[in-house]
């Protein structure tokens, strides 16, 4: 089984903050047998939607998202996921 973990964060995608949740999710998934890849994207509808489409088009079995949890105007993870 193949999985992708998408970390959604402006700061992480620009290298201004450390991504801890993405690597933790990768570790958990790999411990239960998934071959896992990590993707970092900025907040916003299109970056989130594009990353999800890219992984789905590749036939990935599972996509997990982390981040994008604030209440600011750029935190549009639900909209990008829809």
VENHUSUL-V28374 format. One record per pair of residues at least 6 apart in sequence whose C-alpha atoms are under 7 Angstrom apart, sorted by the first residue. I is the first residue (numbers start at 0). J is the second residue. If there is no record, write none. Layout:
# VENHUSUL-V28374
I&J, I&J
This chain:
# VENHUSUL-V28374
0&33, 0&34, 0&60, 1&33, 1&34, 1&35, 1&59, 1&60, 1&61, 2&33, 2&34, 2&35, 2&36, 2&59, 2&60, 2&61, 2&62, 3&35, 3&36, 3&37, 3&61, 3&62, 3&63, 4&21, 4&24, 4&25, 4&36, 4&37, 4&38, 4&62, 4&63, 4&64, 5&21, 5&37, 5&38, 5&39, 5&63, 5&64, 5&65, 6&21, 6&38, 6&39, 6&40, 6&64, 6&65, 6&66, 7&39, 7&40, 7&41, 7&42, 7&65, 7&66, 7&67, 8&40, 8&41, 8&42, 8&66, 8&67, 9&41, 9&42, 10&16, 11&17, 11&18, 12&39, 12&40, 12&41, 20&65, 21&37, 21&65, 25&35, 28&35, 29&35, 40&46, 40&47, 42&67, 42&73, 42&74, 42&75, 42&76, 43&73, 43&74, 43&75, 43&76, 43&79, 44&75, 44&76, 44&78, 44&79, 45&79, 47&76, 47&79, 47&80, 48&79, 48&80, 67&74, 67&75, 67&76, 68&74
